[in-house]
Amino acid sequence: MILCTFFCRCQDTMVRDSNFYQTIIGLLRQVDGSFVALRDKFPNEVCCRPGCDDCCHACFSVSCAEALLLRHALTGLSDSQKKQLVKRAETAENEFHVLENKIRSQRPDAKKEIVGTFRLRCPLLVPGSCQCLLYDYRPITCRVYGLPTSIGNQGHVCGLSGFAQGRTYPTIKLDNLNQYLDSLSEDVVRELGLSINPGHRYFIHQLVLQDKL
């Protein structure tokens, strides 16, 4: 399978010592800085607080570059953490199949809408808490979830936020970030000599289950 080939060849030291690692960590820090700036400017509208895990139940895929960073981070977990994570990923995978069946029964053009509204618990969400197991390495979608975003000229905002409908706010343009991530994915595939499609996207539960950690 493509993912198995991908991750078996991407050893931890290869990722850590690559130019890609420093680049994507720098990008994540910039995104975090944008989040803090907007939160400080709109403290009553940005409602992200410790104890909220709404974004941890969104159904979305991540870029090849983000997937590689997550797999790198997974190598640092204990055996116990990995075992529990695999169980949670298996549960998410089963629920995801339910989503796929829904998609098959709908119009083809309804697929994005269904995926975007489906509630799927991320396996990285630690049970009994609102903490992410790999918080420092979480994807960009997680980092900007509480802010106004747009993709394909369609705006989106967390339903728990205080942003008022009809008003104009600074918006994170995910199309631009995704284009950069696609470019970064191409760079890392070339840098590490991987025989995969850098444009492929991955669901987090799929990453966990590829080789059972």
matplotlib code that plots the C-alpha trace (Angstrom):
import matplotlib.pyplot as plt

x = [0.0, 1.1, 1.0, 3.0, 5.7, 5.7, 6.1, 8.3, 10.9, 10.5, 12.6, 12.5, 16.1, 15.4, 12.6, 14.3, 17.5, 15.7, 15.3, 11.6, 11.4, 12.6, 10.4, 7.1, 7.8, 8.4, 5.2, 3.2, 4.7, 3.6, 0.1, 0.1, 1.2, -1.7, -4.1, -2.8, -3.0, -6.6, -7.6, -6.1, -8.0, -11.3, -11.3, -15.0, -15.4, -12.6, -13.9, -11.1, -10.3, -8.8, -11.6, -13.1, -12.6, -15.0, -12.3, -11.2, -14.4, -14.2, -13.7, -10.8, -7.8, -4.2, -1.5, 1.4, 3.7, 1.5, 1.1, 4.9, 5.3, 2.6, 4.2, 7.6, 5.9, 4.2, 7.6, 8.1, 5.1, 5.4, 4.2, 1.2, 0.2, 0.6, -1.5, -4.4, -4.1, -4.4, -7.7, -9.1, -8.0, -9.8, -13.0, -12.6, -12.1, -15.3, -17.2, -15.6, -17.0, -20.4, -19.6, -18.5, -21.8, -23.7, -21.7, -22.5, -26.2, -26.1, -25.5, -21.8, -21.7, -22.8, -19.6, -17.7, -20.7, -21.1, -17.4, -17.3, -20.2, -19.5, -18.5, -15.6, -13.6, -9.9, -7.9, -5.3, -7.8, -6.9, -9.9, -11.2, -9.6, -9.6, -5.9, -4.3, -1.7, 0.5, -0.6, 2.7, 2.5, -1.2, -2.2, -3.0, -6.7, -6.7, -4.7, -7.0, -10.3, -11.7, -11.0, -12.9, -11.5, -12.3, -11.6, -12.9, -14.5, -16.6, -16.3, -16.4, -16.3, -16.6, -20.2, -19.2, -17.5, -18.9, -18.4, -21.5, -23.1, -23.0, -20.0, -16.5, -13.5, -9.9, -10.0, -7.4, -7.3, -6.9, -6.5, -3.2, -2.0, -3.0, -1.1, 2.0, 1.6, 1.3, 4.5, 6.2, 4.9, 6.6, 9.8, 10.0, 9.0, 11.9, 14.3, 13.7, 13.5, 9.9, 8.0, 4.5, 2.0, 2.8, -0.7, -2.4, -4.2, -4.6, -7.1, -5.4, -6.9, -5.5, -2.0, -2.2, -3.4, -1.0, 1.6, -0.1, 2.7]
y = [0.0, 3.6, 4.7, 1.7, 2.3, 6.0, 5.6, 2.5, 4.5, 7.7, 6.9, 9.3, 10.5, 11.2, 13.5, 15.2, 16.0, 17.2, 20.8, 19.9, 19.6, 23.1, 24.5, 23.0, 23.7, 27.3, 27.4, 26.0, 28.7, 31.4, 30.0, 29.9, 33.5, 34.5, 32.7, 34.6, 37.9, 37.4, 36.0, 39.1, 41.4, 39.5, 38.0, 37.8, 36.2, 33.6, 31.1, 28.5, 27.7, 24.8, 22.2, 22.6, 19.8, 20.7, 20.8, 17.3, 15.9, 17.4, 15.1, 16.4, 15.1, 16.4, 17.0, 14.7, 17.1, 17.2, 13.4, 12.9, 15.2, 13.4, 10.0, 11.4, 12.5, 9.2, 7.5, 9.3, 7.7, 4.9, 1.4, 1.8, 5.0, 3.5, 0.5, 2.7, 5.0, 2.1, 1.0, 4.5, 4.7, 1.4, 2.8, 5.9, 3.8, 1.9, 5.1, 6.5, 3.5, 4.6, 8.0, 6.4, 4.5, 7.8, 9.3, 6.5, 7.0, 10.7, 12.7, 12.8, 16.5, 16.1, 14.4, 17.4, 18.7, 15.4, 15.0, 18.6, 18.1, 14.6, 14.2, 11.9, 11.7, 12.1, 9.2, 11.7, 13.1, 11.6, 9.9, 11.6, 14.9, 17.6, 17.1, 16.2, 13.4, 15.2, 18.8, 20.4, 18.6, 19.0, 19.9, 23.5, 22.8, 22.2, 25.4, 27.7, 26.0, 28.8, 31.6, 32.7, 30.7, 30.4, 27.7, 27.7, 31.1, 29.5, 31.0, 28.9, 29.6, 27.4, 27.2, 27.8, 31.1, 34.6, 35.9, 37.6, 36.6, 39.3, 41.1, 41.2, 39.8, 39.0, 35.6, 32.8, 31.7, 28.0, 27.8, 29.7, 27.5, 24.3, 25.5, 26.0, 22.6, 21.0, 22.7, 21.6, 18.0, 18.0, 19.2, 16.6, 13.8, 14.8, 15.5, 12.0, 10.2, 8.9, 7.2, 8.5, 11.1, 14.3, 15.6, 12.7, 13.5, 11.4, 11.0, 10.8, 7.4, 6.0, 7.2, 5.4, 2.1, 1.7, -0.3, -0.6, 1.5]
z = [0.0, -0.7, 2.9, 4.1, 1.5, 2.5, 6.2, 6.3, 4.3, 6.3, 9.4, 12.3, 11.8, 8.1, 9.0, 12.0, 10.0, 6.9, 5.7, 5.6, 9.4, 10.1, 7.4, 8.5, 12.2, 11.2, 9.3, 12.3, 14.5, 12.0, 12.0, 15.8, 15.8, 13.5, 15.8, 18.9, 17.1, 16.0, 19.4, 21.1, 18.7, 19.1, 22.6, 22.8, 19.4, 19.6, 22.1, 22.0, 25.6, 27.6, 28.0, 24.5, 22.0, 19.3, 16.6, 17.7, 16.3, 12.8, 9.8, 7.6, 5.8, 6.1, 3.5, 2.8, 4.6, 7.7, 7.6, 7.6, 10.6, 12.5, 11.8, 13.0, 16.3, 16.8, 17.1, 20.4, 22.1, 24.7, 23.8, 26.1, 24.4, 20.9, 21.9, 23.2, 20.2, 17.7, 19.5, 19.2, 15.5, 14.8, 16.3, 14.2, 11.1, 11.7, 12.1, 9.0, 7.0, 8.1, 6.6, 3.4, 3.2, 3.7, 0.8, -1.5, -0.9, -1.6, -4.7, -5.8, -5.3, -1.7, -0.7, 0.5, 2.5, 4.3, 5.1, 6.3, 8.8, 10.0, 13.6, 14.0, 17.2, 16.5, 17.9, 19.1, 21.6, 25.0, 26.7, 29.8, 28.8, 26.2, 25.4, 22.1, 22.3, 19.7, 20.4, 19.3, 15.9, 15.2, 11.6, 10.5, 10.4, 14.1, 14.7, 12.9, 13.7, 16.0, 13.5, 10.4, 7.5, 3.8, 1.2, -2.3, -1.6, 1.1, 4.6, 7.7, 11.4, 14.5, 15.6, 19.2, 18.3, 18.8, 15.3, 14.1, 10.8, 8.1, 9.6, 8.0, 9.9, 9.1, 7.5, 7.2, 3.6, 3.7, -0.1, 0.2, 3.1, 1.3, -1.8, 0.3, 2.0, -1.4, -2.5, 0.7, 0.2, -3.2, -1.7, 1.1, -1.3, -3.5, -0.6, 1.0, -2.3, -1.8, -4.5, -3.6, -4.8, -2.8, -3.5, -1.7, 1.5, 4.6, 7.5, 10.9, 11.8, 8.6, 9.5, 12.9, 11.4, 8.5, 10.4, 13.8, 15.3]

ax = plt.figure().add_subplot(projection="3d")
ax.plot(x, y, z, "-o")
ax.set_aspect("equal")
plt.show()
